Amino acid sequence: MVKEDKNKFGSGQLLNFAKNSYLERTSRPIYALVFLIPFIVFYELGTIFINTDVLDKSQVRVVAFVWLQRTLQYIGLGGKFAWVAPPLVVVVILVWLQLASRKSWSVIVSDVVPMAAECILLAGPLLVLSLFLNNSEPAANAAVLLRQGAIVSRSLLAELVTGVGAGIYEELLFRLILICLLMIIFQDLLRVGHSSAIILSVLVSAALFSVHHHLVFLEGRFSLAAPFAWPVFIFRTIAGIYFATIFAMRGFGITAGTHGFYDILATVINAVFFAHPGTDAQP
């Protein structure tokens, strides 16, 4: 086994990048926090200023956000604090990971622009795949393949708010939290080999990510969120594997950003090219 020179290399996720290079810097948890703060603020303000009754009825509210909120309420947090607690959980987890990593806290603000460009580029293959797998009904599926429920009449802004929230909270739940828990189960409890544990964790998390878009548990009961269709299920499973791969190589910030930008771009494409007459797709 070759011993790595810690002065030469900084650890990304599964890959080692040259210390202080763009790839090494932007894989740090502190970069994820700085990069995602505008997304978090946009989602929180969006859910406040958009008609919340419409949001709740049409399930624009991100289910992963609701699960996290209800969990915090269950352990004893008050209703008002539980409302703002999910974004605080994101901040606390990333700060804790940054402390545990013992990496530099310095941030080059200009890195945010290439990070956004990287996320947009990484979202491209998913956009192409979504249109390819759903070419028979692009207007019904292309913009919401990674989102809970079917398209309903609502504003473009509401769609964008939902997409940004999904990028943050679904990646928090299904990648940052779930994959770590599955690794503990497979590797530490079941004594599965490291490589096999990674593969199993990625596949299981991807399958659950896909299932939760069809069958959700809210208000103490299971309910059907969207009709089952094999092309959609397969796409979401592939997307889960894709996001898990990005997470393993580039960290949480780029993964959540890629998911968010996919939803943003798909929503805009759907509104411009595929919106049916009578669908409220305007801001």
SEMI-815249 format. One record per atom (N, C-alpha, C): residue in three letters; x, y, z. Coordinates in steps of 0.001 Angstrom, whole numbers, plus 500000, padded with zeros to 6 digits. Example, Ala and Ser with C-alpha at 12.3 -4.5 7.8 and 13.67 -1.06 7.14 Angstrom:
BEGIN
ala513190494310507800ala512300495500507800ala513200496700507800ser512850497750507080ser513670498940507140ser512900500030507870
END
This chain:
BEGIN
met500849498810500000met500000500000500000met500890501249500000val500605502152499121val501406503373499032val500918504372500059lys501807504863500856lys501447505856501860lys501418507225501214glu500298507908501388glu500145509211500750glu500839510288501551asp501386511241500830asp502007512404501447asp500908513400501792lys500626513549503088lys499525514416503502lys499786515871503179asn501029516224502998asn501335517600502638asn501086517873501171lys501011516801500383lys500835516972498945lys499388516857498525phe498667515986499209phe497300515720498796phe496320516078499902gly495157516571499479gly494030516766500382gly492950515797499962ser492212515346500914ser491180514344500620ser489914514993500121gly489394514459498993gly488077514857498541gly487080513968499238gln486329513129498497gln485486512122499104gln486204510784498919leu485950510093497826leu486669508856497564leu487982509118496840leu488111510291496249leu489297510610495470leu490174511619496205asn491443511546495939asn492378512523496489asn492738513536495419phe492586514799495742phe492917515873494818phe494110516652495358ala494829517282494458ala495978518079494868ala495540519141495870lys496301519288496937lys495949520206498008lys495785521625497486asn494678522265497926asn494332523643497565asn493974523821496094ser493816522718495358ser493317522826493986ser491815523116494033tyr491249523493492899tyr489807523769492845tyr489007522555493297leu489357521356492815leu488617520153493165leu488713519838494652glu489883520059495234glu490045519786496665glu489306520819497505arg489427522078497141arg488769523141497916arg487252522963497920thr486705522760496736thr485248522764496606thr484589521472497080ser485385520468497454ser484815519257498047ser484716519378499567arg485239520481500136arg485182520674501583arg483760521021502020pro483369520577503210pro482028520910503727pro481784522418503838ile482805523192504161ile482613524638504294ile482232525257502957tyr482759524725501872tyr482380525210500544tyr480930524837500231ala480527523636500647ala479134523235500443ala478203524199501162leu478574524586502375leu477748525501503153leu477635526858502473val478774527420502079val478778528733501434val478007528688500114phe478199527624499351phe477554527498498046phe476042527343498171leu475590526623499205leu474176526297499313leu473357527318500089ile473993528223500819ile473242529215501589ile472266530003500721pro472659530497499536pro471677531203498698pro470498530322498296phe470737529028498042phe469666528104497703phe468709527935498891ile469278527799500093ile468460527635501295ile467598528869501527val468196530047501391val467460531300501591val466345531428500552phe466656531089499303phe465646531165498235phe464472530250498542tyr464756529027498984tyr463684528082499297tyr462848528561500472glu463498529023501530glu462764529459502713glu461910530690502424leu462478531673501748leu461712532873501412leu460603532550500421gly460904531642499482gly459899531266498497gly458683530634499127thr458896529758500128thr457759529096500775thr456999530049501690ile457615531154502064ile456925532146502883ile456059533061502025phe456616533531500915phe455927534531500111phe454955533942499095ile455173532669498701ile454199532010497821ile453048531533498692asn451857531511498144asn450670531074498876asn450905529691499471thr451047529607500794thr451400528340501435thr450276527319501362asp449012527766501305asp447914526811501174asp448012526054499859val448344526790498790val448507526164497483val449685525205497505leu450761525629498163leu451940524773498245leu451614523455498927asp450904523526500063asp450606522307500805asp449661521402500037lys448624521963499404lys447642521153498704lys448237520470497480ser449153521117496802ser449709520546495574ser450988519762495813gln451355519602497109gln452555518860497481gln453813519455496863val453812520775496704val455044521414496276val456067521394497403arg455554521352498644arg456460521242499778arg457277519968499629val458587520078499742val459468518932499572val459239517941500710val458948516690500366val458620515681501362val459781515455502317ala461011515445501818ala462173515255502684ala462249516361503736phe461871517577503352phe461835518699504297phe460794518427505373val459612517953504961val458530517675505905val458941516567506864trp459565515504506350trp460023514418507211trp460983514936508276leu461926515751507860leu462901516296508800leu462208517180509827gln461275517990509368gln460527518883510255gln459727518091511280arg459009517042510820arg458194516227511733arg459071515466512727thr460228515018512279thr461149514323513184thr461594515243514311leu461901516483513969leu462330517454514969leu461192517783515932gln459970517846515410gln458818518062516280gln458600516872517205tyr458828515661516674tyr458612514444517462tyr459560514371518657ile460804514829518464ile461769514750519565ile461603515889520554gly460624516780520300gly460293517768521315gly460461519224520955leu460904519528519740leu461074520923519360leu459714521560519090gly459561522816519479gly458312523523519280gly458011523718517810gly456725523934517494gly456286524054516109gly456999525156515347lys457125526340515958lys457754527464515264lys459234527195515020phe459917526627516014phe461340526350515833phe461545525214514845ala460650524223514863ala460767523098513932ala460638523566512496trp459935524691512286trp459778525224510935trp461102525724510369val461921526360511211val463209526903510755val464360525945511026ala464077524851511760ala465153523936512144ala465779523183510988pro465011522714509951pro465659521967508869pro466837522678508225pro466733523971507859pro467935524619507319pro469059524711508341leu468705524842509611leu469738524867510646leu470424523514510760val469662522430510541val470250521089510557val471298520966509456val470989521489508268val471954521466507164val473234522186507573val473076523362508171val474231524159508585val475040523425509644val474355522877510649val475051522195511745val475813520975511242ile475186520169510378ile475852518973509855ile477099519344509061leu476992520360508200leu478137520744507384leu479257521349508232val478903522115509257val479925522671510160val480613521538510914trp479817520555511374trp480398519416512089trp481330518618511180leu480919518390509936leu481770517665508988leu483043518428508693gln482933519746508619gln484121520566508383gln485088520455509559leu484556520487510773leu485404520327511959leu486064518954511977ala485273517919511648ala485799516552511661ala486851516339510584ser486729517045509464ser487676516865508361ser489034517486508646arg489056518455509553arg490285519178509912arg490924519873508711lys490084520243507767lys490583520933506577lys490510522445506788ser491111523164505883ser491134524621505963ser489719525193505874trp489476526256506634trp488195526951506619trp488177528098505613ser489272528351504977ser489334529471504034ser488496529174502799val487847530208502286val486983530071501114val487346531142500098ile487540530735498870ile487748531675497770ile486394531906497126val485831533083497349val484459533361496919val484287533174495412ser485330533485494643ser485230533361493186ser485037531921492729asp485285530932493628asp485069529526493274asp483593529201493105val482714530043493649val481276529766493593val480784529726492144val481311530606491308val480866530663489904val481211529375489159pro482461528903489190pro482739527619488520pro482026526444489165met481717526521490453met480927525462491089met479525525398490472ala478918526562490265ala477597526603489636ala477663526069488210ala478710526455487481ala478879525971486109ala479065524453486094glu479820523927487047glu480027522480487136glu478709521761487396cys477888522313488288cys476593521702488593cys475683521686487364ile475697522780486605ile474867522853485393ile475328521813484379leu476642521682484215leu477170520681483286leu476815519267483732leu476906519004485030leu476583517677485548leu475088517373485443ala474259518424485452ala472816518225485299ala472446517865483863gly473294518218482906gly473012517990481490gly472680516552481138pro473504515576481534pro473188514180481186pro471833513721481718leu471436514191482896leu470133513817483434leu468993514416482617leu469178515646482156leu468159516269481311leu467956515477480024val469055515092479400val468977514312478159val468314512964478422leu468723512299479507leu468163510988479833leu466678511079480154ser466263512127480876ser464856512271481236ser463983512435479998leu464450513212479047leu463692513411477813leu463673512137476965phe464785511403476985phe464869510164476208phe463928509101476755leu463888508942478078leu463054507915478689leu461580508288478719asn461290509572478562asn459906510022478662asn459478510805477439asn459999510415476277asn459703511176475067asn458239511093474649ser457516510114475192ser456102510020474837ser455249511037475571glu455699511441476764glu454937512415477538glu455882513424478179pro456642514174477380pro457637515069477952pro457037516126478854ala455865516647478509ala455274517706479318ala454843517202480679ala454523515913480751ala454035515373482013ala455146514915482931asn456329514677482372asn457367514058483190asn458702514795483210ala459084515483482154ala460447515976482035ala460850516909483159ala459941517763483604ala460314518769484597ala460204518285486029val459551517147486261val459305516751487644val459728515315487938leu460627514763487174leu461020513380487373leu461650513143488744leu462309514160489275leu462932513999490584leu462100514651491674arg460843514923491378arg460034515668492298arg458818514890492736gln458255515238493891gln457113514511494419gln455833514899493697gly455052513897493229gly453750514168492669gly453786514571491219ala452615514742490615ala452487515125489220ala452374516623489091ile452465517107487831ile452314518530487577ile450894518955487906val450769520066488617val449466520653488882val449553522107488477ser448406522768488478ser448389524163488077ser449019525026489162arg450153525576488901arg450820526461489845arg451829527293489086ser452388528280489734ser453262529215489056ser454630528613488809leu455318529199487846leu456687528780487568leu457565528999488791leu457328530080489526leu458125530357490720leu457962529254491754ala456729528779491936ala456501527690492886ala457262526436492469glu457299526157491176glu458058525013490660glu459548525162490971leu460061526371490759leu461480526620490999leu461828526493492477val460950527005493330val461172526905494772val461229525446495193thr460291524645494685thr460260523226495001thr461525522513494535gly461966522821493320gly463159522181492778gly464393522471493596val464541523711494027val465693524088494855val465639523360496199gly464442523304496796gly464304522600498067gly464608521120497946ala464166520520496834ala464447519095496605ala465946518857496499gly466644519746495822gly468081519588495675gly468795519547497011ile468340520368497953ile468994520431499261ile468566519278500159tyr467265519138500370tyr466780518243501422tyr466705516786500991glu466459516506499713glu466509515116499271glu467942514606499263glu468881515455498887glu470280515038498931glu470778514901500364leu470288515768501243leu470630515639502663leu470168514291503201leu468914513923502878leu468345512691503414leu468897511446502744phe468878511406501395phe469186510169500684phe470670509978500383arg471449511005500423arg472870510853500195arg473661511075501487leu473605512277502024leu474463512599503158leu474138511759504392ile472850511566504687ile472458510824505887ile472300509332505609leu471488508993504592leu471160507581504365leu472376506753503963ile473202507265503055ile474362506488502624ile475312506250503793cys475474507259504646cys476343507080505820cys475776506007506757leu474457506018506973leu473833505012507829leu473944503616507223leu473728503524505919leu473835502225505252leu475259501683505301met476235502567505195met477628502134505296met477910501559506678ile477350502183507697ile477525501673509057ile476887500292509191ile475685500145508628ile474969498862508715ile475717497764507961phe476069498039506703phe476701497008505874phe478134496710506307gln478892497757506567gln480323497564506822gln480622497234508277asp480018497973509211asp480355497800510622asp479525496723511313leu478235496640510976leu477371495669511644leu477350494320510931leu477214494336509611leu477130493089508860leu478494492606508361arg479532493400508573arg480906493028508212arg481078492760506719val480357493506505892val480525493410504448val481793494164504061gly482500493685503037gly483703494364502578gly483429495810502190his484460496635502262his484290498073502038his483715498377500657ser484285497782499622ser483809498046498263ser482372497576498082ser482075496376498602ser480715495854498497ser479736496711499289ala480178497225500444ala479320498074501269ala478972499366500529ile479943499923499807ile479698501140499034ile478670500873497942ile478860499779497203ile477943499447496106ile476529499216496642leu476410498440497728leu475096498163498305leu474438499437498826ser475215500292499459ser474674501531500006ser474157502436498900val474900502512497811val474491503346496676val473216502798496046leu473160501475495825leu471993500874495181leu470742500971496042val470878500692497326val469722500754498228val469212502182498352ser470116503140498522ser469699504538498651ser469049505030497366ala469562504584496217ala468985505000494936ala467581504430494764ala467392503153495144ala466073502532495029ala465065503209495950leu465468503503497176leu464570504179498120leu464263505600497659phe465257506255497071phe465050507592496509phe463973507554495433ser464002506525494603ser463002506394493546ser461633506043494113val461601505110495067val460328504661495646val459609505804496339his460344506674497017his459690507701497829his458943508727496980his459241508785495674his458489509681494798his457120509110494430his456948507804494662his455676507162494346his454850506865495598leu455527506420496657leu454843506037497885leu455479506786499048val454697507629499713val455242508447500791val454508508170502088phe455196508467503190phe454607508313504522phe454489509691505145leu453255510188505221leu452971511493505806leu451714511399506650glu451681512202507713glu450512512243508591glu450165510851509137gly451204510027509364gly450991508726509969gly450456507648509052arg450467507887507742arg449963506860506828arg450703506930505493phe450677505800504785phe451270505751503456phe450240506232502437ser450717506917501430ser449826507379500369ser450559507337499039leu449793507190497959leu450366507157496623leu450592508585496158ala451833508927495889ala452157510297495499ala452057510500494001ala452358509464493234ala452317509565491777ala452102508178491194pro451409508072490081pro451214506766489432pro452556506135489084phe452622504807489246phe453879504116488958phe454041503937487452ala455238504240486958ala455591504021485549ala457045503579485513trp457310502464484846trp458666501920484842trp459714502899484312pro459476503613483208pro460507504562482736pro460866505603483789val459836506102484499val460085507112485528val460846506505486699phe460421505310487138phe461099504641488248phe462556504356487911ile462798503856486698ile464167503546486271ile465009504814486225phe464416505888485682phe465176507143485615phe465570507621487006arg464625507597487945arg464925508091489288arg465967507221489984thr465926505909489727thr466946505031490302thr468315505343489713ile468374505516488398ile469636505899487753ile470117507234488291ala469182508175488459ala469540509481488995ala470096509357490404gly469511508467491212gly470015508253492562gly471440507737492560ile471721506799491641ile473091506274491512ile474033507386491034tyr473550508183490098tyr474346509288489549tyr474692510297490642phe473694510682491433phe473939511635492516phe474873511045493571ala474704509757493864ala475573509112494849ala477024509100494372thr477220508895493069thr478573508918492507thr479187510311492629ile478393511333492307ile478871512708492449ile479200512998493909phe478325512543494807phe478543512759496241phe479853512123496697ala480110510906496215ala481323510194496618ala482581510896496124met482498511528494955met483681512145494361met483812513638494662arg482666514344494777arg482733515802494860arg482105516388496116gly481462515571496936gly480910516076498171gly479471516566498043phe478948517023499177phe477534517356499267phe477155518607498475gly477996519615498475gly477648520871497831gly477383520730496341ile478291520087495629ile478132519901494184ile476949518979493896thr476741517963494744thr475623517035494535thr474283517747494678ala474102518480495766ala472855519210495977ala472659520274494906gly473752520927494510gly473665521940493457gly473259521334492122thr473805520161491797thr473454519485490548thr471976519113490531his471492518571491644his470077518211491756his469201519458491611gly469579520523492303gly468805521756492236gly468782522357490845phe469945522398490188phe470003522966488843phe469274522088487831tyr469291520761488046tyr468490519906487161tyr467025520318487237asp466510520466488453asp465098520830488623asp464811522208488031ile465728523145488235ile465535524494487701ile465485524460486176leu466476523823485561leu466549523773484099leu465381522994483511ala465032521860484143ala463924521055483632ala462604521799483736thr462427522555484818thr461204523334484992thr461084524406483918val462190525108483660val462173526162482644val461943525565481259ile462627524456480951ile462448523798479655ile461000523356479483asn460443522771480543asn459058522329480471asn458108523505480239ala458329524618480943ala457454525788480816ala457547526415479428val458757526421478861val458959527089477573val458518526217476404phe458841524916476462phe458642524063475292phe457466523099475394phe457070522710476621phe456101521635476745phe454826522012477481ala454696523247477960ala453515523621478748ala452259523520477888his451233522871478425his449964522754477715his449164524036477894pro448311524370476962pro447414525506477149pro446568525316478386gly446457526382479155gly445663526322480363gly446469525977481587thr447732525552481394thr448596525285482530thr449246526569482978asp449156526836484258asp449727528076484795asp451221527898484941ala451967528187483906ala453420527988483918ala454156529320483899gln453442530401484163gln454063531716484141gln454357532170485567pro455360533026485745pro455669533527487088pro454481534270487682
END
